[in-house]
Amino acid sequence: MDTQESTFGEWLTAQLANRGMRQYEFAEQIGTAPSAVSAWTNGLKHPSRRSCYAIADALDLPRPVVVAAAGHGDIAPPPTT
């Protein structure tokens, strides 16, 4: 996130808009329900660390950037399943 105060939802909404992606398309791409993406963009929930990794991969961003944007303070290795 940038230095201005913003929420993860605002950040994700901007990322999707910059890529011309709709929430339902993004949800399909990362393998989650459209309602989950909607909850993230509306600030109702934050994604899990596992979801952060999927978001980062789909948006071609470094995983630590997305993990930090979602408010997860520490960076852990990806889950093995």
C-alpha positions in Angstrom: 0.0 0.0 0.0 1.1 3.5 -0.4 1.9 5.9 2.4 -1.6 7.3 2.5 -4.0 5.7 4.9 -6.2 3.2 2.9 -7.9 0.0 3.6 -7.1 -3.4 2.0 -10.5 -3.2 0.3 -9.6 0.1 -1.3 -6.2 -1.2 -2.3 -7.6 -4.3 -3.9 -10.4 -2.4 -5.7 -7.7 -0.1 -7.2 -5.6 -3.1 -8.2 -8.6 -4.8 -10.0 -9.6 -1.5 -11.6 -6.1 -0.9 -12.9 -6.2 -4.3 -14.6 -9.8 -4.0 -15.9 -10.9 -7.0 -13.8 -14.3 -7.6 -12.3 -14.6 -9.1 -8.9 -16.3 -12.3 -10.2 -13.5 -12.8 -12.8 -10.9 -12.3 -10.1 -12.6 -14.7 -7.8 -12.7 -17.4 -10.4 -9.0 -16.8 -11.2 -7.9 -17.2 -7.6 -10.3 -20.1 -6.9 -12.5 -18.4 -4.3 -16.2 -17.3 -4.1 -17.2 -13.9 -5.5 -18.7 -13.2 -2.1 -15.2 -13.5 -0.5 -13.8 -10.9 -2.9 -16.8 -8.7 -2.3 -16.2 -8.9 1.5 -12.5 -8.0 1.0 -13.3 -5.0 -1.2 -16.0 -3.8 1.1 -13.8 -4.0 4.1 -15.9 -6.6 5.8 -13.1 -9.2 6.0 -9.4 -9.6 5.3 -8.1 -12.5 3.2 -6.2 -15.3 4.9 -2.5 -15.6 4.3 -3.2 -18.4 1.8 -5.6 -16.1 -0.1 -3.0 -13.4 0.0 -0.6 -15.7 -1.9 -3.2 -16.4 -4.5 -4.0 -12.7 -4.9 -0.3 -11.9 -5.3 0.2 -14.6 -7.9 -2.9 -13.5 -9.8 -2.0 -9.9 -9.8 1.7 -10.6 -10.5 2.8 -8.8 -7.3 5.3 -9.9 -4.7 3.7 -11.9 -2.0 5.0 -9.8 0.8 3.3 -6.7 -0.7 -0.1 -8.3 -0.6 0.5 -9.9 2.8 1.4 -6.5 4.2 -1.5 -4.8 2.5 -3.8 -7.3 4.1 -2.4 -6.4 7.5 -0.5 -9.6 8.2 2.5 -8.3 10.0 4.9 -11.2 9.7 5.8 -13.0 6.5 5.7 -16.7 6.7 6.6 -19.3 4.0 3.7 -20.4 1.9 1.6 -23.2 3.3 2.3 -26.6 1.9 -1.3 -27.7 2.1 
